[in-house]
Amino acid sequence: MTAANNDASPMDGAPVIDFDKFKPTRSFTSARKRKDFAMKALISCAFIVALIPLFSVLLTTIINGVKRLNLNFLSYNMTGVVGGNPTPSGGYGGILHAIIGTLEITFGAFSATLTVGQSTPFITGVETASALWFFGIALLVSLFSHRFGPRIVTAMNRVCGAVVVLYGVKLLADFVMAVL
């Protein structure tokens, strides 16, 4: 390069691209907006249609479950309840075992792995969620107990027990790792 050529740019001689040619036209933009609005409306309608059976199950559970919600339901366990048949004492069992088991696991394991400041809100949240979960499961099982045979109930109990045992093993492993 010579002194006269110092003002030259590496882009000299390169083709010039007119980017205005690539702008979407007004009709294309409005058509895209119409399609976008139509798809949003379609997805919203599908979401509402999908929620209808969920609300139906929730409403049916609440309406039929209120009859079962009493002090016996909260203070008796499921000993002797198989396939929705009443126990010899005439009851249909309750969720006492779930409440006690949840309290044991939560207070025993979490108090060992959390600091004092973390444990109270965490344990409160876990207890609330567990109570709602077990309450909901027990209501559903009691509502549909006539459809469950003894083999299905046994299988459900074993699966739930396995989940609780695996969760306890995980908490124990976390505790051991924290100690080491």
N, CA, C and O atoms as a DFTB+ gen file, in Angstrom:
720 C
 N C O
     1  1       0.844      -1.178       0.000
     2  2       0.000       0.000       0.000
     3  2       0.880       1.230       0.000
     4  3       1.946       1.274       0.614
     5  1       0.411       2.178      -0.681
     6  2       1.148       3.443      -0.741
     7  2       0.463       4.466       0.116
     8  3      -0.624       4.207       0.632
     9  1       1.056       5.605       0.281
    10  2       0.501       6.673       1.117
    11  2      -0.816       7.163       0.565
    12  3      -1.674       7.590       1.337
    13  1      -1.010       7.121      -0.732
    14  2      -2.252       7.606      -1.333
    15  2      -3.406       6.645      -1.068
    16  3      -4.571       7.038      -1.129
    17  1      -3.087       5.398      -0.777
    18  2      -4.110       4.386      -0.583
    19  2      -4.468       4.150       0.877
    20  3      -5.205       3.207       1.164
    21  1      -3.982       4.963       1.819
    22  2      -4.231       4.751       3.245
    23  2      -5.709       4.882       3.611
    24  3      -6.148       4.284       4.593
    25  1      -6.480       5.645       2.851
    26  2      -7.898       5.850       3.162
    27  2      -8.762       4.702       2.649
    28  3      -9.977       4.718       2.850
    29  1      -8.184       3.732       2.010
    30  2      -8.941       2.613       1.453
    31  2      -9.424       1.688       2.568
    32  3      -8.708       1.435       3.537
    33  1     -10.631       1.198       2.417
    34  2     -11.229       0.288       3.387
    35  2     -11.177      -1.126       2.833
    36  3     -11.219      -1.316       1.618
    37  1     -11.086      -2.126       3.712
    38  2     -11.104      -3.490       3.189
    39  2     -12.417      -3.821       2.486
    40  3     -12.479      -4.777       1.713
    41  1     -13.471      -3.040       2.746
    42  2     -14.775      -3.307       2.137
    43  2     -14.936      -2.621       0.785
    44  3     -15.962      -2.786       0.126
    45  1     -13.929      -1.853       0.365
    46  2     -14.011      -1.219      -0.955
    47  2     -14.119      -2.291      -2.020
    48  3     -13.362      -3.263      -2.024
    49  1     -15.037      -2.109      -2.892
    50  2     -15.231      -3.055      -3.971
    51  2     -16.176      -4.192      -3.617
    52  3     -16.524      -4.983      -4.493
    53  1     -16.610      -4.305      -2.345
    54  2     -17.535      -5.354      -1.942
    55  2     -18.933      -4.989      -2.410
    56  3     -19.259      -3.806      -2.506
    57  1     -19.752      -5.962      -2.699
    58  2     -21.107      -5.639      -3.145
    59  2     -21.906      -4.964      -2.017
    60  3     -21.720      -5.276      -0.841
    61  1     -22.773      -4.059      -2.386
    62  2     -23.622      -3.352      -1.433
    63  2     -24.951      -4.108      -1.346
    64  3     -25.587      -4.416      -2.354
    65  1     -25.343      -4.394      -0.104
    66  2     -26.581      -5.149       0.103
    67  2     -27.661      -4.174       0.537
    68  3     -27.459      -3.387       1.462
    69  1     -28.781      -4.223      -0.115
    70  2     -29.920      -3.384       0.244
    71  2     -30.797      -4.175       1.223
    72  3     -31.605      -5.013       0.822
    73  1     -30.613      -3.884       2.523
    74  2     -31.344      -4.633       3.538
    75  2     -32.834      -4.297       3.570
    76  3     -33.615      -5.058       4.142
    77  1     -33.242      -3.196       2.981
    78  2     -34.656      -2.858       2.937
    79  2     -35.458      -3.877       2.133
    80  3     -36.667      -4.008       2.322
    81  1     -34.791      -4.595       1.242
    82  2     -35.484      -5.628       0.475
    83  2     -35.948      -6.779       1.372
    84  3     -36.895      -7.489       1.034
    85  1     -35.278      -6.961       2.518
    86  2     -35.591      -8.084       3.406
    87  2     -36.601      -7.729       4.488
    88  3     -36.994      -8.606       5.258
    89  1     -37.027      -6.495       4.573
    90  2     -38.032      -6.100       5.562
    91  2     -39.357      -6.762       5.221
    92  3     -39.736      -6.846       4.053
    93  1     -40.054      -7.229       6.238
    94  2     -41.364      -7.808       5.943
    95  2     -42.335      -6.712       5.499
    96  3     -42.290      -5.575       5.968
    97  1     -43.189      -7.093       4.603
    98  2     -44.172      -6.123       4.131
    99  2     -45.263      -5.957       5.171
   100  3     -45.401      -6.774       6.081
   101  1     -46.031      -4.900       5.027
   102  2     -47.111      -4.643       5.973
   103  2     -48.147      -5.763       5.942
   104  3     -48.673      -6.135       6.991
   105  1     -48.449      -6.302       4.783
   106  2     -49.441      -7.377       4.696
   107  2     -48.898      -8.660       5.333
   108  3     -49.646      -9.402       5.970
   109  1     -47.601      -8.920       5.162
   110  2     -47.016     -10.100       5.791
   111  2     -47.044      -9.972       7.316
   112  3     -47.343     -10.939       8.017
   113  1     -46.732      -8.781       7.823
   114  2     -46.722      -8.563       9.266
   115  2     -48.121      -8.705       9.849
   116  3     -48.295      -9.330      10.895
   117  1     -49.112      -8.135       9.189
   118  2     -50.478      -8.246       9.714
   119  2     -50.991      -9.686       9.624
   120  3     -51.729     -10.131      10.503
   121  1     -50.612     -10.413       8.581
   122  2     -51.009     -11.823       8.475
   123  2     -50.360     -12.634       9.604
   124  3     -50.993     -13.524      10.172
   125  1     -49.116     -12.331       9.924
   126  2     -48.427     -13.022      11.006
   127  2     -49.091     -12.731      12.348
   128  3     -49.229     -13.623      13.185
   129  1     -49.500     -11.481      12.550
   130  2     -50.184     -11.118      13.792
   131  2     -51.528     -11.840      13.907
   132  3     -51.909     -12.260      15.000
   133  1     -52.244     -11.988      12.798
   134  2     -53.516     -12.702      12.816
   135  2     -53.292     -14.174      13.165
   136  3     -54.028     -14.739      13.974
   137  1     -52.287     -14.789      12.564
   138  2     -51.986     -16.192      12.868
   139  2     -51.572     -16.339      14.332
   140  3     -51.977     -17.288      15.003
   141  1     -50.772     -15.408      14.819
   142  2     -50.330     -15.463      16.213
   143  2     -51.528     -15.354      17.149
   144  3     -51.621     -16.099      18.124
   145  1     -52.432     -14.445      16.868
   146  2     -53.622     -14.287      17.702
   147  2     -54.490     -15.547      17.652
   148  3     -54.995     -15.991      18.684
   149  1     -54.664     -16.121      16.468
   150  2     -55.481     -17.327      16.315
   151  2     -54.874     -18.500      17.097
   152  3     -55.605     -19.260      17.731
   153  1     -53.552     -18.650      17.056
   154  2     -52.897     -19.738      17.781
   155  2     -52.992     -19.529      19.293
   156  3     -53.197     -20.486      20.039
   157  1     -52.844     -18.286      19.746
   158  2     -52.995     -18.008      21.180
   159  2     -54.416     -18.339      21.637
   160  3     -54.603     -18.916      22.708
   161  1     -55.401     -17.981      20.845
   162  2     -56.792     -18.276      21.190
   163  2     -57.034     -19.790      21.206
   164  3     -57.709     -20.304      22.097
   165  1     -56.484     -20.493      20.225
   166  2     -56.646     -21.941      20.158
   167  2     -55.998     -22.635      21.363
   168  3     -56.591     -23.535      21.959
   169  1     -54.793     -22.216      21.713
   170  2     -54.091     -22.809      22.859
   171  2     -54.838     -22.487      24.155
   172  3     -54.953     -23.348      25.028
   173  1     -55.346     -21.263      24.291
   174  2     -56.107     -20.904      25.490
   175  2     -57.371     -21.743      25.610
   176  3     -57.705     -22.204      26.701
   177  1     -58.070     -21.944      24.510
   178  2     -59.282     -22.779      24.537
   179  2     -58.939     -24.229      24.891
   180  3     -59.652     -24.863      25.669
   181  1     -57.857     -24.751      24.328
   182  2     -57.446     -26.130      24.641
   183  2     -57.084     -26.254      26.116
   184  3     -57.390     -27.266      26.747
   185  1     -56.436     -25.235      26.670
   186  2     -56.077     -25.256      28.086
   187  2     -57.336     -25.269      28.947
   188  3     -57.412     -26.018      29.921
   189  1     -58.317     -24.454      28.600
   190  2     -59.563     -24.409      29.368
   191  2     -60.300     -25.748      29.268
   192  3     -60.834     -26.239      30.263
   193  1     -60.328     -26.332      28.079
   194  2     -60.979     -27.634      27.908
   195  2     -60.257     -28.699      28.731
   196  3     -60.900     -29.586      29.292
   197  1     -58.919     -28.621      28.808
   198  2     -58.159     -29.603      29.589
   199  2     -58.406     -29.426      31.087
   200  3     -58.295     -30.396      31.837
   201  1     -58.733     -28.226      31.538
   202  2     -58.975     -27.990      32.962
   203  2     -60.346     -28.484      33.422
   204  3     -60.537     -28.731      34.613
   205  1     -61.292     -28.631      32.516
   206  2     -62.650     -29.032      32.893
   207  2     -62.665     -30.370      33.638
   208  3     -63.270     -30.444      34.708
   209  1     -62.023     -31.443      33.120
   210  2     -62.052     -32.693      33.889
   211  2     -61.309     -32.588      35.222
   212  3     -61.693     -33.234      36.197
   213  1     -60.249     -31.778      35.269
   214  2     -59.531     -31.617      36.532
   215  2     -60.414     -30.974      37.589
   216  3     -60.449     -31.427      38.733
   217  1     -61.119     -29.931      37.215
   218  2     -62.029     -29.290      38.166
   219  2     -63.188     -30.209      38.533
   220  3     -63.674     -30.177      39.663
   221  1     -63.629     -31.023      37.586
   222  2     -64.700     -31.968      37.864
   223  2     -64.258     -32.987      38.914
   224  3     -65.004     -33.275      39.850
   225  1     -63.054     -33.532      38.766
   226  2     -62.534     -34.494      39.743
   227  2     -62.354     -33.818      41.101
   228  3     -62.687     -34.403      42.131
   229  1     -61.832     -32.596      41.110
   230  2     -61.641     -31.868      42.364
   231  2     -62.982     -31.620      43.058
   232  3     -63.103     -31.830      44.265
   233  1     -63.971     -31.182      42.312
   234  2     -65.287     -30.904      42.885
   235  2     -65.939     -32.192      43.406
   236  3     -66.517     -32.199      44.493
   237  1     -65.845     -33.268      42.638
   238  2     -66.411     -34.545      43.081
   239  2     -65.721     -35.036      44.344
   240  3     -66.378     -35.535      45.257
   241  1     -64.398     -34.897      44.402
   242  2     -63.645     -35.313      45.582
   243  2     -64.058     -34.509      46.805
   244  3     -64.235     -35.067      47.888
   245  1     -64.210     -33.214      46.640
   246  2     -64.585     -32.374      47.778
   247  2     -66.005     -32.684      48.232
   248  3     -66.256     -32.832      49.428
   249  1     -66.926     -32.781      47.292
   250  2     -68.332     -33.026      47.661
   251  2     -68.486     -34.378      48.355
   252  3     -69.144     -34.468      49.391
   253  1     -67.889     -35.427      47.796
   254  2     -68.024     -36.759      48.393
   255  2     -67.109     -36.952      49.592
   256  3     -67.415     -37.755      50.473
   257  1     -66.007     -36.243      49.644
   258  2     -65.060     -36.410      50.728
   259  2     -65.452     -35.702      52.006
   260  3     -65.010     -36.094      53.086
   261  1     -66.272     -34.668      51.911
   262  2     -66.688     -33.942      53.110
   263  2     -67.450     -34.859      54.049
   264  3     -67.366     -34.717      55.268
   265  1     -68.193     -35.799      53.484
   266  2     -68.936     -36.750      54.316
   267  2     -67.995     -37.611      55.148
   268  3     -68.346     -38.031      56.251
   269  1     -66.816     -37.871      54.629
   270  2     -65.864     -38.757      55.297
   271  2     -64.960     -38.006      56.270
   272  3     -64.352     -38.623      57.146
   273  1     -64.864     -36.715      56.134
   274  2     -63.958     -35.911      56.963
   275  2     -64.544     -35.727      58.358
   276  3     -65.490     -34.965      58.558
   277  1     -63.963     -36.440      59.313
   278  2     -64.379     -36.314      60.702
   279  2     -63.184     -36.658      61.587
   280  3     -62.098     -36.948      61.086
   281  1     -63.384     -36.626      62.884
   282  2     -62.291     -36.892      63.807
   283  2     -61.789     -38.331      63.692
   284  3     -60.595     -38.573      63.868
   285  1     -62.664     -39.283      63.403
   286  2     -62.225     -40.666      63.228
   287  2     -61.275     -40.810      62.044
   288  3     -60.321     -41.585      62.102
   289  1     -61.532     -40.074      60.983
   290  2     -60.681     -40.141      59.798
   291  2     -59.258     -39.694      60.121
   292  3     -58.293     -40.238      59.585
   293  1     -59.132     -38.701      60.999
   294  2     -57.817     -38.185      61.353
   295  2     -57.162     -38.937      62.498
   296  3     -55.958     -38.796      62.707
   297  1     -57.915     -39.729      63.242
   298  2     -57.353     -40.347      64.450
   299  2     -57.251     -41.875      64.388
   300  3     -56.838     -42.486      65.374
   301  1     -57.604     -42.506      63.289
   302  2     -57.466     -43.955      63.149
   303  2     -56.556     -44.263      61.975
   304  3     -56.465     -43.486      61.025
   305  1     -55.874     -45.417      62.048
   306  2     -55.031     -45.813      60.932
   307  2     -55.787     -46.802      60.044
   308  3     -56.976     -47.046      60.249
   309  1     -55.102     -47.358      59.077
   310  2     -55.757     -48.225      58.092
   311  2     -55.651     -49.707      58.442
   312  3     -55.832     -50.550      57.564
   313  1     -55.369     -50.045      59.677
   314  2     -55.247     -51.442      60.088
   315  2     -56.563     -52.180      59.852
   316  3     -57.611     -51.757      60.340
   317  1     -56.510     -53.259      59.121
   318  2     -57.684     -54.086      58.873
   319  2     -58.563     -53.620      57.730
   320  3     -59.572     -54.265      57.444
   321  1     -58.222     -52.527      57.066
   322  2     -59.034     -52.031      55.954
   323  2     -58.468     -52.608      54.665
   324  3     -57.339     -52.301      54.283
   325  1     -59.257     -53.445      53.997
   326  2     -58.830     -54.055      52.749
   327  2     -59.975     -53.948      51.756
   328  3     -61.089     -54.392      52.035
   329  1     -59.705     -53.361      50.600
   330  2     -60.696     -53.308      49.539
   331  2     -61.932     -52.499      49.875
   332  3     -62.994     -52.750      49.305
   333  1     -61.834     -51.545      50.773
   334  2     -62.968     -50.696      51.109
   335  2     -63.956     -51.308      52.067
   336  3     -65.006     -50.721      52.326
   337  1     -63.649     -52.477      52.601
   338  2     -64.538     -53.114      53.571
   339  2     -64.312     -52.506      54.951
   340  3     -63.182     -52.157      55.293
   341  1     -65.362     -52.374      55.741
   342  2     -65.180     -51.792      57.073
   343  2     -64.393     -52.728      57.985
   344  3     -64.379     -53.946      57.803
   345  1     -63.743     -52.123      58.966
   346  2     -63.014     -52.895      59.964
   347  2     -64.012     -53.544      60.914
   348  3     -65.193     -53.199      60.891
   349  1     -63.556     -54.487      61.755
   350  2     -64.480     -55.104      62.716
   351  2     -65.156     -54.098      63.642
   352  3     -66.259     -54.341      64.131
   353  1     -64.492     -52.965      63.881
   354  2     -65.115     -51.956      64.745
   355  2     -66.113     -51.094      63.985
   356  3     -66.776     -50.246      64.583
   357  1     -66.233     -51.300      62.663
   358  2     -67.218     -50.570      61.870
   359  2     -66.669     -49.370      61.130
   360  3     -67.408     -48.744      60.371
   361  1     -65.414     -49.022      61.314
   362  2     -64.838     -47.869      60.636
   363  2     -64.193     -48.233      59.319
   364  3     -64.062     -49.408      58.974
   365  1     -63.799     -47.230      58.604
   366  2     -63.128     -47.431      57.335
   367  2     -61.681     -46.966      57.383
   368  3     -61.080     -46.736      56.333
   369  1     -61.118     -46.825      58.549
   370  2     -59.734     -46.414      58.678
   371  2     -59.576     -44.914      58.543
   372  3     -60.550     -44.176      58.391
   373  1     -58.346     -44.488      58.601
   374  2     -58.056     -43.058      58.526
   375  2     -56.627     -42.818      58.095
   376  3     -55.986     -43.689      57.507
   377  1     -56.132     -41.623      58.395
   378  2     -54.802     -41.252      57.930
   379  2     -53.823     -41.010      59.074
   380  3     -52.810     -40.338      58.879
   381  1     -54.099     -41.535      60.247
   382  2     -53.204     -41.332      61.377
   383  2     -51.801     -41.846      61.074
   384  3     -50.817     -41.195      61.423
   385  1     -51.697     -43.003      60.430
   386  2     -50.381     -43.559      60.110
   387  2     -49.592     -42.638      59.190
   388  3     -48.376     -42.509      59.332
   389  1     -50.275     -42.002      58.253
   390  2     -49.595     -41.080      57.339
   391  2     -49.123     -39.835      58.079
   392  3     -48.028     -39.335      57.818
   393  1     -49.932     -39.336      58.990
   394  2     -49.553     -38.148      59.750
   395  2     -48.343     -38.447      60.629
   396  3     -47.385     -37.674      60.647
   397  1     -48.377     -39.552      61.351
   398  2     -47.269     -39.900      62.249
   399  2     -45.998     -40.183      61.449
   400  3     -44.919     -39.725      61.823
   401  1     -46.113     -40.920      60.372
   402  2     -44.937     -41.210      59.546
   403  2     -44.313     -39.961      58.967
   404  3     -43.089     -39.827      58.937
   405  1     -45.142     -39.054      58.510
   406  2     -44.626     -37.804      57.971
   407  2     -43.913     -36.997      59.040
   408  3     -42.843     -36.444      58.788
   409  1     -44.488     -36.923      60.224
   410  2     -43.844     -36.191      61.316
   411  2     -42.508     -36.824      61.692
   412  3     -41.523     -36.113      61.893
   413  1     -42.463     -38.140      61.789
   414  2     -41.217     -38.823      62.140
   415  2     -40.123     -38.551      61.119
   416  3     -39.005     -38.185      61.480
   417  1     -40.445     -38.729      59.858
   418  2     -39.439     -38.521      58.816
   419  2     -38.986     -37.069      58.790
   420  3     -37.790     -36.786      58.728
   421  1     -39.920     -36.175      58.835
   422  2     -39.584     -34.757      58.709
   423  2     -38.753     -34.269      59.883
   424  3     -37.676     -33.706      59.688
   425  1     -39.233     -34.475      61.083
   426  2     -38.510     -33.952      62.237
   427  2     -37.205     -34.703      62.474
   428  3     -36.226     -34.110      62.928
   429  1     -37.178     -35.981      62.176
   430  2     -35.963     -36.747      62.397
   431  2     -34.870     -36.434      61.391
   432  3     -33.727     -36.189      61.777
   433  1     -35.201     -36.439      60.122
   434  2     -34.181     -36.292      59.092
   435  2     -33.836     -34.834      58.807
   436  3     -32.660     -34.484      58.703
   437  1     -34.840     -33.992      58.680
   438  2     -34.554     -32.615      58.318
   439  2     -33.876     -31.837      59.432
   440  3     -33.054     -30.960      59.167
   441  1     -34.210     -32.149      60.667
   442  2     -33.573     -31.427      61.753
   443  2     -32.090     -31.761      61.833
   444  3     -31.307     -30.983      62.379
   445  1     -31.700     -32.909      61.294
   446  2     -30.293     -33.293      61.307
   447  2     -29.504     -32.647      60.170
   448  3     -28.281     -32.546      60.264
   449  1     -30.162     -32.211      59.104
   450  2     -29.438     -31.697      57.941
   451  2     -29.617     -30.200      57.725
   452  3     -28.927     -29.628      56.881
   453  1     -30.517     -29.543      58.455
   454  2     -30.751     -28.114      58.264
   455  2     -30.297     -27.328      59.488
   456  3     -30.256     -27.842      60.605
   457  1     -29.957     -26.066      59.240
   458  2     -29.638     -25.199      60.370
   459  2     -30.927     -24.813      61.071
   460  3     -32.019     -25.046      60.552
   461  1     -30.800     -24.225      62.248
   462  2     -31.989     -23.861      63.026
   463  2     -32.832     -22.839      62.270
   464  3     -34.060     -22.935      62.277
   465  1     -32.209     -21.878      61.627
   466  2     -32.952     -20.855      60.882
   467  2     -33.672     -21.402      59.663
   468  3     -34.707     -20.869      59.264
   469  1     -33.136     -22.460      59.065
   470  2     -33.747     -23.041      57.874
   471  2     -34.817     -24.065      58.210
   472  3     -35.741     -24.279      57.425
   473  1     -34.702     -24.692      59.357
   474  2     -35.557     -25.846      59.633
   475  2     -37.021     -25.490      59.842
   476  3     -37.895     -26.205      59.351
   477  1     -37.317     -24.405      60.559
   478  2     -38.714     -24.102      60.869
   479  2     -39.559     -23.839      59.624
   480  3     -40.591     -24.490      59.463
   481  1     -39.172     -22.913      58.726
   482  2     -40.018     -22.711      57.534
   483  2     -40.044     -23.930      56.618
   484  3     -41.071     -24.226      56.006
   485  1     -38.920     -24.636      56.523
   486  2     -38.884     -25.798      55.647
   487  2     -39.774     -26.915      56.174
   488  3     -40.551     -27.504      55.423
   489  1     -39.660     -27.200      57.453
   490  2     -40.470     -28.270      58.042
   491  2     -41.949     -27.907      57.997
   492  3     -42.788     -28.769      57.739
   493  1     -42.277     -26.643      58.246
   494  2     -43.672     -26.215      58.167
   495  2     -44.232     -26.426      56.763
   496  3     -45.355     -26.906      56.607
   497  1     -43.456     -26.071      55.750
   498  2     -43.900     -26.272      54.369
   499  2     -44.059     -27.730      54.019
   500  3     -45.029     -28.114      53.366
   501  1     -43.111     -28.549      54.450
   502  2     -43.184     -29.984      54.157
   503  2     -44.375     -30.612      54.870
   504  3     -45.095     -31.423      54.288
   505  1     -44.581     -30.241      56.117
   506  2     -45.717     -30.792      56.867
   507  2     -47.045     -30.416      56.205
   508  3     -47.930     -31.259      56.058
   509  1     -47.177     -29.162      55.812
   510  2     -48.417     -28.721      55.168
   511  2     -48.646     -29.468      53.858
   512  3     -49.741     -29.970      53.606
   513  1     -47.607     -29.538      53.027
   514  2     -47.742     -30.234      51.745
   515  2     -48.028     -31.716      51.949
   516  3     -48.846     -32.293      51.233
   517  1     -47.364     -32.333      52.912
   518  2     -47.589     -33.758      53.166
   519  2     -49.001     -34.023      53.660
   520  3     -49.648     -34.982      53.240
   521  1     -49.472     -33.165      54.558
   522  2     -50.828     -33.350      55.062
   523  2     -51.848     -33.211      53.940
   524  3     -52.784     -34.006      53.850
   525  1     -51.675     -32.211      53.088
   526  2     -52.597     -32.047      51.961
   527  2     -52.516     -33.230      51.004
   528  3     -53.538     -33.707      50.512
   529  1     -51.293     -33.704      50.740
   530  2     -51.121     -34.834      49.830
   531  2     -51.794     -36.086      50.381
   532  3     -52.594     -36.716      49.689
   533  1     -51.475     -36.452      51.630
   534  2     -52.043     -37.667      52.195
   535  2     -53.552     -37.546      52.379
   536  3     -54.283     -38.521      52.207
   537  1     -54.010     -36.360      52.723
   538  2     -55.442     -36.137      52.868
   539  2     -56.139     -36.354      51.521
   540  3     -57.179     -37.009      51.446
   541  1     -55.548     -35.793      50.462
   542  2     -56.127     -35.966      49.126
   543  2     -56.099     -37.400      48.650
   544  3     -57.082     -37.890      48.093
   545  1     -54.973     -38.088      48.865
   546  2     -54.874     -39.492      48.453
   547  2     -55.871     -40.351      49.239
   548  3     -56.549     -41.206      48.670
   549  1     -55.953     -40.112      50.556
   550  2     -56.874     -40.909      51.373
   551  2     -58.320     -40.664      50.956
   552  3     -59.128     -41.592      50.943
   553  1     -58.647     -39.422      50.616
   554  2     -60.007     -39.134      50.148
   555  2     -60.298     -39.862      48.837
   556  3     -61.358     -40.468      48.675
   557  1     -59.347     -39.796      47.905
   558  2     -59.562     -40.467      46.624
   559  2     -59.706     -41.975      46.806
   560  3     -60.580     -42.596      46.202
   561  1     -58.853     -42.556      47.633
   562  2     -58.937     -43.998      47.851
   563  2     -60.251     -44.367      48.525
   564  3     -60.872     -45.371      48.176
   565  1     -60.677     -43.549      49.497
   566  2     -61.934     -43.881      50.168
   567  2     -63.133     -43.703      49.232
   568  3     -64.115     -44.438      49.337
   569  1     -63.057     -42.736      48.325
   570  2     -64.156     -42.535      47.380
   571  2     -64.259     -43.684      46.374
   572  3     -65.354     -44.118      46.016
   573  1     -63.117     -44.156      45.934
   574  2     -63.114     -45.186      44.904
   575  2     -62.711     -46.555      45.456
   576  3     -62.256     -47.417      44.705
   577  1     -62.875     -46.754      46.758
   578  2     -62.427     -48.007      47.380
   579  2     -63.191     -49.219      46.851
   580  3     -62.660     -50.329      46.837
   581  1     -64.411     -49.016      46.424
   582  2     -65.174     -50.150      45.906
   583  2     -64.604     -50.658      44.580
   584  3     -64.915     -51.772      44.158
   585  1     -63.783     -49.856      43.931
   586  2     -63.186     -50.268      42.663
   587  2     -61.813     -50.923      42.840
   588  3     -61.290     -51.525      41.903
   589  1     -61.230     -50.809      44.030
   590  2     -59.910     -51.366      44.281
   591  2     -60.029     -52.710      44.976
   592  3     -60.679     -52.833      46.014
   593  1     -59.398     -53.705      44.393
   594  2     -59.343     -55.011      45.038
   595  2     -58.186     -55.060      46.015
   596  3     -57.368     -54.141      46.054
   597  1     -58.107     -56.123      46.806
   598  2     -57.013     -56.237      47.793
   599  2     -55.629     -56.225      47.154
   600  3     -54.686     -55.702      47.748
   601  1     -55.486     -56.790      45.961
   602  2     -54.177     -56.816      45.305
   603  2     -53.746     -55.408      44.900
   604  3     -52.572     -55.058      45.021
   605  1     -54.691     -54.605      44.421
   606  2     -54.356     -53.239      44.017
   607  2     -53.986     -52.402      45.233
   608  3     -53.026     -51.632      45.190
   609  1     -54.739     -52.549      46.313
   610  2     -54.442     -51.809      47.538
   611  2     -53.065     -52.200      48.069
   612  3     -52.295     -51.338      48.494
   613  1     -52.754     -53.490      48.046
   614  2     -51.443     -53.952      48.496
   615  2     -50.336     -53.375      47.617
   616  3     -49.296     -52.952      48.120
   617  1     -50.561     -53.359      46.309
   618  2     -49.558     -52.803      45.391
   619  2     -49.362     -51.303      45.653
   620  3     -48.229     -50.823      45.671
   621  1     -50.449     -50.570      45.854
   622  2     -50.333     -49.136      46.151
   623  2     -49.571     -48.916      47.451
   624  3     -48.719     -48.031      47.529
   625  1     -49.868     -49.712      48.467
   626  2     -49.166     -49.582      49.743
   627  2     -47.676     -49.861      49.587
   628  3     -46.849     -49.166      50.177
   629  1     -47.334     -50.864      48.806
   630  2     -45.914     -51.194      48.611
   631  2     -45.186     -50.104      47.839
   632  3     -44.049     -49.764      48.167
   633  1     -45.831     -49.556      46.817
   634  2     -45.204     -48.479      46.051
   635  2     -44.996     -47.252      46.947
   636  3     -43.921     -46.654      46.944
   637  1     -46.016     -46.886      47.703
   638  2     -45.882     -45.730      48.611
   639  2     -44.815     -45.999      49.664
   640  3     -44.029     -45.106      49.981
   641  1     -44.771     -47.189      50.202
   642  2     -43.746     -47.538      51.177
   643  2     -42.351     -47.474      50.578
   644  3     -41.416     -47.000      51.224
   645  1     -42.206     -47.951      49.345
   646  2     -40.899     -47.899      48.681
   647  2     -40.444     -46.463      48.476
   648  3     -39.267     -46.153      48.656
   649  1     -41.366     -45.587      48.103
   650  2     -41.017     -44.171      47.923
   651  2     -40.541     -43.574      49.244
   652  3     -39.541     -42.858      49.278
   653  1     -41.249     -43.864      50.325
   654  2     -40.867     -43.331      51.634
   655  2     -39.510     -43.886      52.057
   656  3     -38.675     -43.140      52.568
   657  1     -39.277     -45.180      51.851
   658  2     -37.995     -45.787      52.225
   659  2     -36.859     -45.186      51.399
   660  3     -35.811     -44.847      51.950
   661  1     -37.050     -45.049      50.093
   662  2     -36.009     -44.458      49.247
   663  2     -35.725     -43.018      49.652
   664  3     -34.571     -42.591      49.659
   665  1     -36.760     -42.275      49.986
   666  2     -36.562     -40.901      50.430
   667  2     -35.791     -40.875      51.749
   668  3     -34.912     -40.032      51.932
   669  1     -36.106     -41.779      52.661
   670  2     -35.376     -41.865      53.919
   671  2     -33.914     -42.232      53.703
   672  3     -33.037     -41.695      54.379
   673  1     -33.639     -43.147      52.764
   674  2     -32.259     -43.515      52.446
   675  2     -31.510     -42.316      51.875
   676  3     -30.343     -42.099      52.202
   677  1     -32.172     -41.541      51.029
   678  2     -31.534     -40.351      50.468
   679  2     -31.208     -39.349      51.571
   680  3     -30.118     -38.777      51.589
   681  1     -32.146     -39.136      52.489
   682  2     -31.889     -38.212      53.594
   683  2     -30.762     -38.718      54.486
   684  3     -29.945     -37.927      54.957
   685  1     -30.711     -40.016      54.721
   686  2     -29.630     -40.589      55.511
   687  2     -28.293     -40.390      54.805
   688  3     -27.301     -40.042      55.446
   689  1     -28.257     -40.606      53.494
   690  2     -27.024     -40.394      52.731
   691  2     -26.594     -38.931      52.793
   692  3     -25.409     -38.639      52.949
   693  1     -27.558     -38.006      52.672
   694  2     -27.240     -36.575      52.784
   695  2     -26.667     -36.254      54.151
   696  3     -25.723     -35.472      54.264
   697  1     -27.235     -36.855      55.196
   698  2     -26.753     -36.623      56.554
   699  2     -25.328     -37.149      56.708
   700  3     -24.469     -36.472      57.273
   701  1     -25.082     -38.362      56.201
   702  2     -23.738     -38.950      56.301
   703  2     -22.728     -38.096      55.551
   704  3     -21.623     -37.863      56.039
   705  1     -23.105     -37.631      54.369
   706  2     -22.196     -36.777      53.592
   707  2     -21.932     -35.452      54.295
   708  3     -20.821     -34.927      54.226
   709  1     -22.935     -34.909      54.967
   710  2     -22.754     -33.650      55.695
   711  2     -21.844     -33.839      56.905
   712  3     -21.082     -32.940      57.261
   713  1     -21.926     -35.008      57.535
   714  2     -21.084     -35.280      58.703
   715  2     -19.640     -35.520      58.289
   716  3     -18.714     -35.077      58.969
   717  1     -19.446     -36.218      57.182
   718  2     -18.089     -36.510      56.714
   719  2     -17.525     -35.265      56.124
   720  3     -16.386     -35.263      55.659
